[in-house]
Amino acid sequence: MEREKFGSRLGFILISAGCAIGIGNVWRFPYVAGNNGGGIFVLLYMLFLLLFGIPILAMELSVGRASKCSIIRAYNKLEKPGSKWHIHGYFGMLGNYMLMFFYTTVSGWMLGYFIKYVTGSINETTDSKQLFADVTASPITMFIWMAVIVIIAIVVCSMGLQNGVEKVTKYMMLALLALIVILAVHSLTLSGASRGMKYFLVPDMDRIRETGFANIVIEAMRQAFFTLSIGMGSMMIFGSYIGKERALTGESIQITILDTFVAIMSGVIIFPACMSYNIPTDSGPSLIFVTLPKVFEHMPGGRFWGAMFFLFMTFSALSTVIAVLENILACNMEAFSWSRKKACLINLFVIIVMSIPCILGFNVLSGFTPFGAGSNVLDLEDFIVSSIILPVGSLIILLFCTSKWGWGFDNFMEEVNTGKGIRMPKALKIYLKYLLPVVIIFLIVDGLI
């Protein structure tokens, strides 16, 4: 059977960026930047994206394009006879499933809040903290929202790569980018805009001294490393759907620019709004589901702006869910010779059932606290993906592309530089082979500690 391909370069860029752009861009990046020296963190983050993120993203895309396979079969195609690199393919597939098991729940929250704003269930009299507590206390409510997200993603992917995934994600991503610009412009018109932007983007020497410059550097490394969703084949599959017309370093830069744009614009939305109404910023789910609804309560036209924000968040989350699901389906089709329809039907039930523990972790299984008081099943699943599967997977892909025991540096360079556009300099060989692996190992150990 002939391999499916993207219909356009724009589709490839937007879908790949959609996979990278996730809820972490909105509820983690602004908070971490604001609390780690503001502008200095943002500058370091961009530097590390250039040094770490783009090269490894280019490697993952290169392995995908050269093999024309998902992670489950890509290593088999490119590795030397007798090698065992392909074992990582199974861990990569596990990582994609694990991500879906908690990401669908959080995506369901986004959709549920959007519906509540549209219907007027959330208004100026709503206690946002109590509302979130009520939502997470109800496994039935969360199950319904999660199941709707999974069904939407399954329906889109069942329509095929071009007619489903590419067409729907392309329009959804363009809508997302339009929404984020509208929301950011609105935030900049608020009374606290200048204070918010100063907190977010101007280097704060007091905070730098308090936090410690070394800690800020490590945090910026970690954010740059994890933001692109590299290491478990999520990007590899999209590389397998494209032709040889464009060099992959330039494509990686385009994807990274879009991802960074959304992260920074999220801070432009959040901090001016919070400063305007003297509402303290917070991290994690509470920023999105408790803090920002308080902002919308005080804001003229708050119901409209709340609906727009959660529509943006729903698109952001759903773009990732669809992209990761496409990777899962491709792995299934290659590993078991299933048709796309069969893979969709089976995964509809697998993902819904396996997402239930995350839901129950907020209520029935709330006594399960793997990392101490306040932690739950979602935290455990997130830790496995973010601190183990993604960084270890990135290290394996890096070594595979640069080691003589893997695919090899020369083969990687030939593939990554095929086509028009920005090329990967061969002068980076020593950096990519010897220095970058050390950095990734350091981040893995630091994350585990």
FILUM-493213 format. One line per 5 residues: number of its first residue (from 0); their letters; for each residue x, y, z of C-alpha. Coordinates in steps of 0.05 Angstrom, whole numbers, plus 5000, padded with zeros to 4 digits. Example, Ala and Ser with C-alpha at 12.3 -4.5 7.8 and 13.67 -1.06 7.14 Angstrom:
BEGIN
0	AS	5246/4910/5156 ~ 5273/4979/5143
END
This chain:
BEGIN
0	MEREK	5000/5000/5000 ~ 5027/5068/4980 ~ 5046/5112/5040 ~ 5002/5172/5053 ~ 5032/5241/5045
5	FGSRL	5015/5312/5066 ~ 4981/5353/5013 ~ 5021/5416/5027 ~ 5082/5442/5064 ~ 5036/5488/5104
10	GFILI	4997/5428/5128 ~ 5061/5394/5151 ~ 5087/5456/5188 ~ 5020/5471/5222 ~ 5007/5398/5243
15	SAGCA	5078/5390/5270 ~ 5073/5456/5307 ~ 5004/5434/5333 ~ 5036/5372/5362 ~ 5090/5413/5397
20	IGIGN	5041/5468/5419 ~ 5005/5443/5480 ~ 4976/5463/5546 ~ 5047/5467/5575 ~ 5059/5528/5530
25	VWRFP	5003/5563/5566 ~ 5001/5539/5638 ~ 5076/5526/5648 ~ 5118/5572/5604 ~ 5090/5640/5627
30	YVAGN	5092/5622/5701 ~ 5163/5593/5697 ~ 5188/5653/5657 ~ 5157/5702/5706 ~ 5187/5668/5766
35	NGGGI	5256/5657/5736 ~ 5280/5727/5721 ~ 5231/5746/5666 ~ 5268/5768/5604 ~ 5332/5732/5621
40	FVLLY	5294/5666/5623 ~ 5261/5680/5556 ~ 5329/5695/5524 ~ 5360/5632/5553 ~ 5300/5591/5531
45	MLFLL	5307/5616/5459 ~ 5382/5602/5461 ~ 5371/5531/5485 ~ 5318/5519/5433 ~ 5370/5536/5381
50	LFGIP	5424/5493/5414 ~ 5382/5432/5435 ~ 5312/5433/5409 ~ 5322/5446/5335 ~ 5379/5395/5323
55	ILAME	5341/5338/5357 ~ 5276/5357/5323 ~ 5314/5355/5256 ~ 5341/5286/5274 ~ 5272/5259/5290
60	LSVGR	5243/5286/5225 ~ 5303/5258/5187 ~ 5294/5188/5215 ~ 5221/5191/5196 ~ 5233/5217/5125
65	ASKCS	5290/5168/5110 ~ 5252/5107/5136 ~ 5181/5127/5114 ~ 5158/5094/5178 ~ 5132/5109/5247
70	IIRAY	5177/5099/5307 ~ 5154/5026/5313 ~ 5189/5008/5247 ~ 5236/5066/5232 ~ 5297/5037/5268
75	NKLEK	5288/4970/5234 ~ 5294/5004/5167 ~ 5357/5044/5183 ~ 5396/5005/5235 ~ 5453/4957/5219
80	PGSKW	5437/4882/5220 ~ 5437/4854/5290 ~ 5428/4922/5323 ~ 5377/4932/5378 ~ 5358/5005/5367
85	HIHGY	5288/4983/5346 ~ 5272/4966/5418 ~ 5264/5040/5431 ~ 5207/5040/5381 ~ 5163/5002/5430
90	FGMLG	5180/5051/5487 ~ 5164/5109/5440 ~ 5096/5078/5424 ~ 5084/5068/5499 ~ 5101/5141/5511
95	NYMLM	5049/5163/5460 ~ 4996/5121/5494 ~ 5016/5145/5563 ~ 5010/5217/5541 ~ 4940/5204/5514
100	FFYTT	4919/5172/5580 ~ 4925/5238/5617 ~ 4924/5291/5562 ~ 4854/5272/5541 ~ 4829/5286/5611
105	VSGWM	4860/5356/5614 ~ 4836/5369/5542 ~ 4766/5350/5566 ~ 4770/5403/5620 ~ 4786/5456/5567
110	LGYFI	4726/5435/5525 ~ 4680/5432/5586 ~ 4699/5502/5609 ~ 4689/5529/5539 ~ 4618/5500/5539
115	KYVTG	4605/5528/5608 ~ 4625/5599/5585 ~ 4584/5594/5522 ~ 4522/5570/5560 ~ 4531/5621/5616
120	SINET	4543/5568/5670 ~ 4604/5608/5690 ~ 4590/5681/5707 ~ 4611/5737/5754 ~ 4580/5701/5814
125	TDSKQ	4616/5635/5802 ~ 4668/5613/5854 ~ 4722/5588/5806 ~ 4760/5550/5859 ~ 4697/5513/5881
130	LFADV	4677/5501/5809 ~ 4743/5466/5793 ~ 4736/5425/5857 ~ 4666/5405/5837 ~ 4689/5386/5767
135	TASPI	4746/5342/5791 ~ 4702/5310/5844 ~ 4655/5284/5790 ~ 4684/5225/5751 ~ 4622/5222/5707
140	TMFIW	4630/5294/5684 ~ 4704/5285/5670 ~ 4692/5219/5635 ~ 4641/5251/5587 ~ 4687/5309/5570
145	MAVIV	4747/5262/5560 ~ 4706/5214/5517 ~ 4682/5271/5472 ~ 4755/5293/5460 ~ 4775/5221/5443
150	IIAIV	4716/5212/5396 ~ 4730/5278/5360 ~ 4803/5258/5350 ~ 4784/5188/5326 ~ 4734/5215/5276
155	VCSMG	4785/5265/5248 ~ 4839/5212/5242 ~ 4792/5160/5212 ~ 4781/5207/5153 ~ 4854/5197/5131
160	LQNGV	4917/5239/5132 ~ 4900/5292/5080 ~ 4824/5294/5085 ~ 4821/5288/5161 ~ 4884/5302/5201
165	EKVTK	4915/5354/5154 ~ 4851/5390/5133 ~ 4821/5396/5203 ~ 4886/5412/5239 ~ 4906/5464/5188
170	YMMLA	4842/5504/5199 ~ 4843/5492/5274 ~ 4915/5518/5279 ~ 4900/5580/5237 ~ 4840/5593/5282
175	LLALI	4884/5582/5344 ~ 4936/5633/5319 ~ 4881/5683/5303 ~ 4850/5674/5372 ~ 4916/5682/5409
180	VILAV	4930/5748/5372 ~ 4860/5774/5389 ~ 4867/5754/5462 ~ 4937/5784/5467 ~ 4916/5850/5436
185	HSLTL	4858/5854/5484 ~ 4904/5841/5544 ~ 4951/5896/5522 ~ 4893/5946/5525 ~ 4881/5932/5599
190	SGASR	4904/5979/5654 ~ 4957/5932/5682 ~ 4987/5915/5615 ~ 5054/5951/5626 ~ 5063/5920/5696
195	GMKYF	5046/5851/5668 ~ 5094/5857/5609 ~ 5149/5883/5655 ~ 5140/5823/5702 ~ 5141/5775/5643
200	LVPDM	5195/5802/5597 ~ 5241/5851/5634 ~ 5299/5818/5671 ~ 5288/5823/5746 ~ 5355/5823/5782
205	DRIRE	5323/5811/5850 ~ 5288/5748/5825 ~ 5352/5726/5789 ~ 5392/5732/5854 ~ 5336/5699/5895
210	TGFAN	5328/5640/5847 ~ 5401/5633/5828 ~ 5427/5641/5757 ~ 5447/5567/5753 ~ 5376/5546/5771
215	IVIEA	5347/5592/5718 ~ 5394/5563/5665 ~ 5372/5492/5683 ~ 5299/5511/5682 ~ 5307/5545/5614
220	MRQAF	5342/5482/5587 ~ 5286/5438/5612 ~ 5231/5481/5582 ~ 5267/5486/5515 ~ 5279/5411/5515
225	FTLSI	5209/5388/5530 ~ 5168/5440/5492 ~ 5177/5408/5423 ~ 5151/5338/5443 ~ 5213/5304/5416
230	GMGSM	5237/5235/5438 ~ 5178/5189/5428 ~ 5166/5192/5354 ~ 5111/5244/5354 ~ 5150/5285/5303
235	MIFGS	5181/5225/5268 ~ 5114/5205/5238 ~ 5105/5273/5205 ~ 5175/5268/5175 ~ 5153/5202/5144
240	YIGKE	5095/5238/5108 ~ 5137/5290/5071 ~ 5180/5291/5009 ~ 5253/5311/4997 ~ 5239/5381/4971
245	RALTG	5260/5418/5034 ~ 5320/5412/5080 ~ 5297/5392/5150 ~ 5335/5442/5192 ~ 5295/5499/5161
250	ESIQI	5230/5461/5173 ~ 5250/5449/5246 ~ 5263/5523/5255 ~ 5194/5540/5227 ~ 5160/5492/5275
255	TILDT	5201/5519/5334 ~ 5183/5591/5316 ~ 5109/5575/5317 ~ 5115/5538/5383 ~ 5154/5595/5415
260	FVAIM	5105/5647/5388 ~ 5047/5613/5423 ~ 5086/5606/5488 ~ 5106/5680/5490 ~ 5037/5705/5468
265	SGVII	5006/5663/5524 ~ 5047/5704/5573 ~ 5023/5768/5538 ~ 4952/5745/5550 ~ 4959/5722/5622
270	FPACM	5004/5772/5659 ~ 4972/5838/5637 ~ 4903/5809/5654 ~ 4925/5784/5723 ~ 4962/5849/5740
275	SYNIP	4902/5891/5717 ~ 4857/5859/5769 ~ 4910/5846/5823 ~ 4901/5771/5819 ~ 4965/5731/5835
280	TDSGP	4991/5684/5782 ~ 4995/5610/5797 ~ 5023/5549/5763 ~ 4994/5485/5735 ~ 4919/5472/5729
285	SLIFV	4901/5525/5780 ~ 4928/5579/5733 ~ 4879/5560/5678 ~ 4819/5536/5717 ~ 4821/5579/5780
290	TLPKV	4863/5641/5769 ~ 4841/5661/5699 ~ 4766/5651/5710 ~ 4775/5701/5768 ~ 4805/5750/5718
295	FEHMP	4746/5741/5670 ~ 4698/5752/5728 ~ 4725/5823/5737 ~ 4733/5838/5663 ~ 4680/5875/5622
300	GGRFW	4653/5823/5573 ~ 4686/5770/5615 ~ 4640/5714/5591 ~ 4659/5728/5518 ~ 4734/5732/5533
305	GAMFF	4730/5670/5577 ~ 4696/5631/5520 ~ 4749/5656/5471 ~ 4806/5636/5517 ~ 4780/5566/5529
310	LFMTF	4765/5557/5455 ~ 4838/5574/5442 ~ 4858/5524/5497 ~ 4813/5470/5468 ~ 4844/5479/5399
315	SALST	4914/5478/5430 ~ 4900/5413/5468 ~ 4861/5380/5412 ~ 4916/5393/5360 ~ 4964/5354/5404
320	VIAVL	4914/5297/5416 ~ 4901/5289/5341 ~ 4975/5291/5325 ~ 4994/5239/5378 ~ 4935/5195/5358
325	ENILA	4958/5196/5286 ~ 5026/5170/5310 ~ 4992/5115/5350 ~ 4949/5094/5291 ~ 5010/5093/5244
330	CNMEA	5047/5049/5294 ~ 4988/5002/5299 ~ 4979/4998/5224 ~ 5052/4982/5213 ~ 5060/4934/5272
335	FSWSR	4996/4894/5262 ~ 4978/4907/5189 ~ 4911/4937/5211 ~ 4870/4983/5167 ~ 4863/5055/5190
340	KKACL	4789/5043/5207 ~ 4805/4981/5249 ~ 4861/5018/5285 ~ 4813/5076/5300 ~ 4759/5030/5327
345	INLFV	4806/4991/5373 ~ 4840/5054/5399 ~ 4774/5088/5412 ~ 4761/5037/5467 ~ 4833/5028/5490
350	IIVMS	4846/5102/5501 ~ 4779/5116/5535 ~ 4787/5057/5583 ~ 4860/5071/5599 ~ 4845/5145/5611
355	IPCIL	4798/5127/5668 ~ 4852/5119/5722 ~ 4874/5192/5711 ~ 4801/5214/5721 ~ 4794/5172/5784
360	GFNVL	4859/5200/5811 ~ 4822/5265/5828 ~ 4766/5231/5867 ~ 4759/5156/5878 ~ 4835/5144/5877
365	SGFTP	4854/5210/5910 ~ 4888/5171/5965 ~ 4941/5149/5915 ~ 4995/5203/5922 ~ 5058/5177/5887
370	FGAGS	5098/5241/5900 ~ 5069/5260/5967 ~ 5009/5302/5988 ~ 4974/5336/5930 ~ 5000/5289/5876
375	NVLDL	4957/5240/5837 ~ 4955/5192/5778 ~ 4961/5249/5728 ~ 5026/5272/5761 ~ 5054/5201/5757
380	EDFIV	5036/5193/5683 ~ 5063/5262/5667 ~ 5128/5247/5704 ~ 5138/5182/5665 ~ 5129/5217/5599
385	SSIIL	5164/5283/5613 ~ 5222/5261/5657 ~ 5236/5191/5629 ~ 5207/5174/5561 ~ 5219/5241/5526
390	PVGSL	5290/5256/5549 ~ 5315/5184/5545 ~ 5282/5178/5477 ~ 5315/5242/5453 ~ 5383/5215/5477
395	IILLF	5372/5150/5438 ~ 5352/5187/5375 ~ 5413/5233/5382 ~ 5460/5174/5391 ~ 5427/5135/5334
400	CTSKW	5438/5194/5286 ~ 5510/5209/5306 ~ 5540/5142/5327 ~ 5576/5094/5280 ~ 5538/5038/5315
405	GWGFD	5472/5071/5295 ~ 5449/5103/5231 ~ 5512/5144/5229 ~ 5528/5218/5225 ~ 5541/5219/5150
410	NFMEE	5474/5186/5134 ~ 5439/5235/5180 ~ 5473/5295/5148 ~ 5456/5271/5078 ~ 5382/5264/5097
415	VNTGK	5374/5328/5138 ~ 5407/5370/5084 ~ 5369/5342/5025 ~ 5326/5395/4992 ~ 5323/5471/4992
420	GIRMP	5330/5515/5052 ~ 5374/5521/5114 ~ 5424/5465/5121 ~ 5456/5433/5183 ~ 5530/5452/5185
425	KALKI	5578/5393/5187 ~ 5620/5435/5235 ~ 5570/5415/5290 ~ 5594/5343/5289 ~ 5635/5347/5353
430	YLKYL	5580/5386/5389 ~ 5525/5337/5368 ~ 5565/5274/5381 ~ 5599/5291/5447 ~ 5572/5353/5481
435	LPVVI	5497/5349/5470 ~ 5491/5278/5497 ~ 5524/5301/5562 ~ 5473/5358/5569 ~ 5415/5310/5559
440	IFLIV	5442/5260/5609 ~ 5449/5317/5659 ~ 5376/5337/5648 ~ 5353/5265/5656 ~ 5390/5256/5722
445	DGLI	5368/5325/5747 ~ 5295/5309/5728 ~ 5297/5242/5764 ~ 5328/5273/5826
END
